[in-house]
């Protein structure tokens, strides 16, 4: 695994990071800190809302790949959120 200090700070990294936090909060993957699967729908919803806000605030300023990535993450997370009910 790559050392986080060596990772490139980019829009894609930010979007993936927020998406990963939502997936962890939905209990779909183990929390890497606690090593437990935990569910917190409020945290998941918050991270999805953060991604939607990011999309709205960056509209017209993203390249095609960034826009596609962000929209895909939001779409997938919204489906997983509804399915987790």
Order of alpha helices (4+ residues) and beta strands (2+ residues): alpha-alpha-alpha
